[in-house]
């Protein structure tokens, strides 16, 4: 009889523990979703290589794509343009080398100043510029056009001469 009562108590405790674990897991998931929902940049997509006809808007956590694998599914293969807007969060004061890798044209503005201007048709090209950013929020706009064939756009940074990396989503806000 005592063994049966012990088994019953153990089962009740396991069931209670499973419920607590499930509840905590759901809280973590919903917290993550809440705090990361605005990570990334807002993109506006157009037909034509100079923003001629608005198609739609969307959000991208990072700017790191190439055609056809990672491109927006609703975009045509060729002859479109896009721009992403939001805020770049600099984690500290320092020298930031900002890079774009693009096929075809790209322009990058930070705090409404043009940083990279490569607005011409070409194969994959990397452009970069080193600027000083203070810790905190900076307006960012990245314009892009795709003429034909291959499409590519990537946005990197290297902080104070450190490792070059795609700008992580947690430093981009829309």
MOBEL-V828013 format. One record per pair of residues at least 4 apart in sequence whose ideal C-beta (glycine too) atoms are under 6 Angstrom apart, sorted by the first residue. I is the first residue (numbers start at 0). J is the second residue. If there is no record, write none. Layout:
i=I j=J
i=I j=J
This chain:
i=31 j=35
i=37 j=172
i=37 j=173
i=38 j=60
i=38 j=168
i=38 j=169
i=39 j=58
i=39 j=59
i=39 j=60
i=39 j=168
i=39 j=171
i=40 j=59
i=40 j=83
i=40 j=85
i=40 j=171
i=40 j=173
i=41 j=58
i=41 j=84
i=41 j=85
i=41 j=173
i=42 j=57
i=42 j=59
i=42 j=81
i=42 j=83
i=43 j=56
i=43 j=82
i=44 j=54
i=44 j=55
i=44 j=81
i=45 j=50
i=45 j=52
i=45 j=53
i=45 j=54
i=45 j=80
i=46 j=51
i=46 j=52
i=46 j=79
i=47 j=51
i=47 j=52
i=48 j=78
i=48 j=80
i=48 j=144
i=48 j=146
i=50 j=80
i=58 j=173
i=60 j=168
i=61 j=165
i=61 j=168
i=62 j=152
i=62 j=154
i=63 j=153
i=63 j=165
i=64 j=69
i=64 j=70
i=65 j=69
i=65 j=151
i=66 j=70
i=66 j=150
i=70 j=74
i=70 j=150
i=74 j=79
i=75 j=79
i=77 j=147
i=79 j=145
i=80 j=144
i=81 j=143
i=82 j=142
i=83 j=141
i=84 j=140
i=85 j=139
i=85 j=171
i=85 j=172
i=85 j=173
i=86 j=136
i=86 j=172
i=87 j=137
i=87 j=139
i=88 j=136
i=88 j=170
i=89 j=132
i=89 j=134
i=91 j=134
i=92 j=133
i=92 j=134
i=93 j=158
i=93 j=159
i=94 j=129
i=94 j=131
i=94 j=159
i=95 j=130
i=95 j=132
i=95 j=156
i=95 j=158
i=96 j=127
i=96 j=129
i=96 j=157
i=97 j=114
i=97 j=128
i=97 j=156
i=98 j=127
i=98 j=155
i=99 j=105
i=99 j=107
i=99 j=115
i=99 j=126
i=99 j=154
i=100 j=125
i=100 j=153
i=101 j=105
i=101 j=152
i=102 j=122
i=102 j=123
i=102 j=149
i=102 j=151
i=103 j=120
i=103 j=144
i=103 j=145
i=103 j=146
i=104 j=117
i=104 j=118
i=104 j=119
i=104 j=144
i=105 j=117
i=105 j=143
i=106 j=116
i=106 j=118
i=106 j=142
i=107 j=114
i=107 j=115
i=107 j=141
i=108 j=113
i=108 j=140
i=109 j=114
i=109 j=137
i=109 j=139
i=110 j=137
i=110 j=138
i=114 j=128
i=115 j=126
i=115 j=128
i=117 j=126
i=120 j=146
i=123 j=151
i=143 j=152
i=145 j=150
i=154 j=166
i=155 j=163
i=155 j=165
i=156 j=166
i=157 j=161
i=157 j=163
i=166 j=170
